[in-house]
Amino acid sequence: MTAQNGFSFADLGPDQLLDALDSTGIRAESGLLALNSYENRVYQFTAEDGARYVTKFYRPQRWTDEQIAEEHQFTLALAEQDIPVAAPIALNGQTLHHFNGHRFALFPSLGGRQFEVDNFDQLEWVGRYLGRIHQVGKQQAFTHRPTMGLDEYLHQPRQVLENTDLIPDHLKHAFFADLDTLIGELSQHWQTDWTPVRLHGDCHPGNILWRDSPLFVDLDDARNGPAVQDLWMLLNGERADQLAQLDTILDAYNEFSDFDPRELKLIEPLRGLRMVHYMAWLARRWEDPAFPQAFPWFADAKYWEGQVLAFKEQLAALQEPTLQLMPQW
């Protein structure tokens, strides 16, 4: 399956970008510095008044206006509670702007250094703020944005991968046999006895900057889901390391939001869902010229051979005992 109807950002050149910004009353004084983003197009610039901004141009056909508005409303609600997030700027009462078929938003440019996943002081801060984020997230559910489930993360991606021509012919049989085995196991391990929470949705370390405290950026994947979705990607290393990290995060998290320990059973299933969804995401976007340039290995047979092995490893991980919290939990 190709990118959405062959869409690319080819028409979004410098003149179009500057004209779009001008339409909001913001005039760029500096050039537009492209930031690291593939799903959307994101640029940093300095305006005539000396303020620094980031502008995000949304990929068409991914989110509706209503879904983007829900992301903005959630982010602004977090900012109103003094939770450090990169929130959109309202201009003339609007945070989502339209220009020549493109939709975009403006944000303040907020710097920071890399979040250190092995720094337990920083993990404690992150856990505390994730508890506060979910405290706000529990107040109501997204209406237009999706709720995490097997169809979006497994069944639709399976169809995308079946229709792509990127998988070498000699690997297809083994690839899909192991993929289907993994999908079957993930479906067996998937639990639905959790209370949906509005989530960041993609809370990996790259979406957390560090200043005097964490700064959460890029809520583009915000959706309803289990709270543990915003926690498990912060765990790394051997099992003992992950247990210590988890205990640190949840001890701080629980100061503001009660964590249901039954959700720990979802960590490995969520890892498997992300694995399958990620492959399909790349396949969907392959006709966007930015993707072959950024991910050239995706078209290499060695990548697909590695995925067959990764499926087997994830199947083994699903059979391992669930991470257990310290006795006080």
C-alpha positions in Angstrom: 0.0 0.0 0.0 1.3 3.4 -0.9 1.2 6.8 0.8 -2.2 8.4 0.9 -3.3 8.6 -2.7 0.3 9.4 -3.7 0.3 12.5 -1.5 3.6 14.3 -0.7 4.5 17.7 0.6 6.2 18.6 -2.7 4.1 21.7 -3.1 5.0 23.0 0.3 8.0 25.1 -0.7 9.5 28.2 1.0 7.1 30.6 -0.7 4.1 28.6 0.3 5.3 28.3 3.8 6.0 32.0 4.2 2.6 32.9 2.6 0.8 30.6 5.0 2.5 32.2 8.0 1.8 35.7 6.7 -1.9 34.7 6.5 -1.9 34.5 10.4 -0.2 37.9 10.8 3.1 36.3 11.8 5.9 37.3 9.5 9.1 35.3 9.5 12.3 37.3 9.8 14.7 34.3 9.6 14.8 31.4 7.3 12.7 28.3 8.1 14.8 25.5 9.8 13.3 22.1 9.1 13.1 20.0 12.3 13.1 16.2 12.7 9.6 15.2 11.7 8.4 12.8 8.9 4.7 12.4 9.5 4.2 16.2 9.4 6.4 19.0 8.3 7.8 21.1 11.1 9.9 24.3 10.9 11.5 26.7 13.4 11.8 30.4 12.7 12.2 33.8 14.2 9.5 36.4 13.7 9.9 40.1 13.1 9.3 40.8 16.8 12.2 38.5 17.7 10.0 35.7 19.1 10.9 32.2 18.1 8.2 29.9 16.8 7.7 26.3 15.6 5.1 25.7 12.9 3.7 22.3 12.2 2.0 21.5 8.8 -0.3 18.5 9.3 -0.2 15.6 6.8 -3.5 15.7 4.9 -6.0 12.8 5.3 -4.5 11.6 8.6 -6.6 13.6 11.1 -9.8 15.5 10.7 -10.1 19.1 11.8 -12.1 17.8 14.8 -9.4 15.4 15.8 -6.7 18.0 15.6 -8.9 20.4 17.6 -9.2 17.7 20.3 -5.4 17.4 20.4 -5.1 21.1 20.8 -7.8 21.3 23.5 -6.1 18.6 25.5 -2.7 20.2 25.3 -4.1 23.5 26.3 -5.9 22.0 29.2 -2.6 20.5 30.4 -0.8 23.8 30.0 -3.6 25.5 32.1 -2.6 23.1 34.9 1.0 24.2 34.7 2.0 20.9 33.1 5.1 21.5 30.8 3.9 20.8 27.3 4.4 22.4 23.9 0.9 24.0 23.5 -0.4 25.6 20.3 -0.7 29.4 20.1 -4.2 30.8 19.5 -4.3 33.6 16.9 -7.6 35.3 16.4 -9.1 32.7 18.7 -7.9 29.8 16.5 -5.1 27.3 16.9 -5.6 25.4 13.6 -5.1 27.5 10.4 -5.8 26.7 6.8 -3.9 27.9 3.7 -4.1 26.6 0.1 -5.3 23.1 1.2 -2.8 22.8 4.1 -3.5 22.9 7.8 -1.0 24.2 10.2 -0.5 25.4 13.8 2.1 27.6 15.6 3.9 26.8 18.8 6.4 28.7 20.9 10.0 27.4 20.3 10.9 25.7 23.5 14.5 24.5 23.8 15.8 21.7 26.0 18.4 19.0 26.2 17.9 15.3 25.8 16.0 13.5 28.5 18.2 10.9 30.2 16.3 7.6 30.5 18.9 6.2 32.9 18.7 9.2 35.3 16.4 8.2 38.1 15.9 11.8 39.3 14.6 12.7 35.8 12.5 9.5 35.7 10.9 10.5 39.0 10.0 13.9 37.5 8.6 12.3 34.4 6.5 9.9 36.4 5.1 12.7 38.5 4.1 14.7 35.4 2.6 11.7 33.7 0.4 11.2 36.7 -0.7 14.8 36.4 -1.2 14.4 32.6 -3.4 11.4 33.2 -5.2 13.1 36.0 -6.4 15.6 33.4 -6.9 12.9 30.8 -9.3 11.0 33.0 -11.7 14.0 33.2 -13.2 13.1 29.9 -12.5 11.0 26.8 -11.7 12.0 23.3 -14.8 11.9 21.2 -13.3 12.1 17.7 -9.8 10.6 18.3 -9.6 6.8 18.3 -9.2 4.4 21.3 -6.3 2.0 21.1 -7.3 -1.4 19.8 -6.3 -4.4 17.7 -7.9 -3.3 14.5 -5.8 -0.1 14.2 -2.6 -1.6 15.5 -2.7 -5.2 14.1 -5.4 -6.0 11.6 -5.2 -2.9 9.4 -1.4 -3.0 9.4 -1.5 -6.7 8.4 -3.5 -5.7 5.3 -1.1 -2.9 4.5 1.9 -5.2 4.7 0.1 -7.8 2.5 -0.4 -5.2 -0.2 3.1 -3.7 -0.2 5.7 -4.8 -2.7 8.6 -4.0 -0.3 8.8 -7.5 1.2 11.1 -9.7 -0.9 9.2 -12.6 -2.5 11.5 -15.3 -1.0 10.7 -14.0 2.5 7.0 -13.6 2.2 6.0 -17.1 3.4 8.1 -17.0 6.5 7.3 -13.4 7.2 3.5 -13.7 7.1 3.5 -17.1 8.9 5.4 -15.6 11.8 3.5 -12.4 11.7 0.2 -14.2 11.8 1.4 -16.3 14.7 2.4 -13.1 16.5 -0.9 -11.4 15.8 -2.7 -14.5 17.2 -0.7 -14.4 20.4 -1.1 -10.7 20.8 -4.8 -11.0 20.4 -4.8 -13.7 23.2 -2.8 -11.5 25.5 -4.7 -8.2 24.8 -6.8 -7.2 27.7 -9.7 -4.7 27.6 -10.5 -4.4 31.3 -8.8 -1.0 31.5 -10.3 2.4 31.8 -9.6 4.6 28.8 -7.5 7.7 29.5 -6.6 10.5 27.2 -2.9 9.8 26.5 0.1 11.5 25.1 0.1 8.4 22.9 3.7 8.4 21.8 5.6 9.1 25.0 9.1 7.8 24.0 12.2 9.5 25.3 12.6 11.5 22.1 9.3 13.3 22.8 10.6 14.5 26.2 13.0 17.4 26.5 14.8 18.3 29.7 15.3 21.8 31.1 14.8 22.2 34.9 12.0 19.6 34.5 10.6 17.6 31.7 8.9 19.2 28.7 6.5 17.0 26.8 6.3 17.6 23.1 4.4 16.3 20.0 1.0 15.1 21.1 0.2 14.3 17.5 -0.6 10.6 18.4 -2.9 11.5 21.3 -5.7 9.0 21.7 -7.7 7.1 24.4 -6.0 4.1 25.8 -4.6 2.4 28.9 -2.4 4.5 31.1 0.6 2.1 30.8 0.9 3.1 27.1 2.5 6.4 28.2 4.9 4.5 30.6 6.3 1.4 29.0 8.5 3.1 26.3 10.5 4.7 29.1 11.7 1.3 30.3 15.0 -0.1 28.9 17.8 -2.5 29.7 17.7 -5.8 31.5 14.6 -7.0 33.5 16.1 -5.8 36.8 16.8 -2.4 35.3 13.2 -2.1 34.0 11.8 -3.1 37.4 13.8 -0.4 39.2 12.7 2.2 36.5 9.1 1.1 36.7 9.1 1.4 40.5 10.6 4.9 40.3 8.1 6.1 37.7 5.0 4.6 39.4 6.0 5.8 42.9 6.0 9.3 41.6 3.0 8.8 39.2 0.8 7.5 42.0 1.1 10.9 43.9 -1.3 12.3 41.4 -3.1 9.4 39.6 -3.9 5.9 40.7 -2.2 3.3 38.5 -4.0 0.0 38.0 -1.3 -2.7 38.3 -3.3 -5.0 36.1 -2.2 -2.9 33.2 1.3 -4.2 33.6 0.1 -7.3 31.6 -0.2 -5.0 28.6 3.5 -4.0 28.4 4.6 -6.8 26.1 1.4 -6.8 24.0 1.8 -3.1 23.5 5.4 -3.6 22.4 4.2 -6.1 19.8 1.4 -3.8 18.6 3.9 -1.0 18.1 6.2 -3.3 16.2 3.5 -4.3 13.7 2.0 -0.8 13.4 5.5 0.8 12.8 6.2 -1.4 9.8 2.8 -0.6 8.3 3.3 3.1 8.9 6.5 3.1 6.9 4.9 1.1 4.1 2.0 3.5 4.0 4.3 6.5 3.7 6.8 5.0 1.3 5.8 7.2 -1.7 6.6 10.3 0.3 10.2 11.1 -0.8 11.2 11.9 2.7 10.7 8.3 3.8 13.1 6.5 1.4 15.7 9.1 2.2 15.3 8.7 6.0 14.7 5.0 6.2 16.6 3.4 3.3 17.0 0.2 5.2 13.3 -0.4 5.0 13.6 -1.6 1.4 16.6 -3.9 2.2 16.0 -7.7 2.4 18.1 -7.7 5.6 15.5 -5.6 7.4 12.7 -8.0 6.6 14.9 -11.0 7.6 15.5 -9.2 10.9 11.7 -8.7 11.4 11.1 -12.5 11.1 13.6 -12.9 14.0 12.1 -10.0 15.9 8.7 -11.7 15.7 10.1 -14.8 17.3 11.7 -12.8 20.0 8.5 -10.9 20.8 6.6 -14.2 20.9 9.1 -15.4 23.5 8.7 -12.1 25.5 5.0 -12.7 25.6 5.6 -15.9 27.5 7.8 -14.3 30.1 6.3 -13.4 33.5 4.8 -10.0 33.7 6.9 -7.3 35.4 5.9 -7.1 39.0 5.9 -4.1 41.2 7.6 -3.8 44.6 5.6 -5.2 47.6 4.0 -1.9 48.6 2.0 -2.0 45.4 
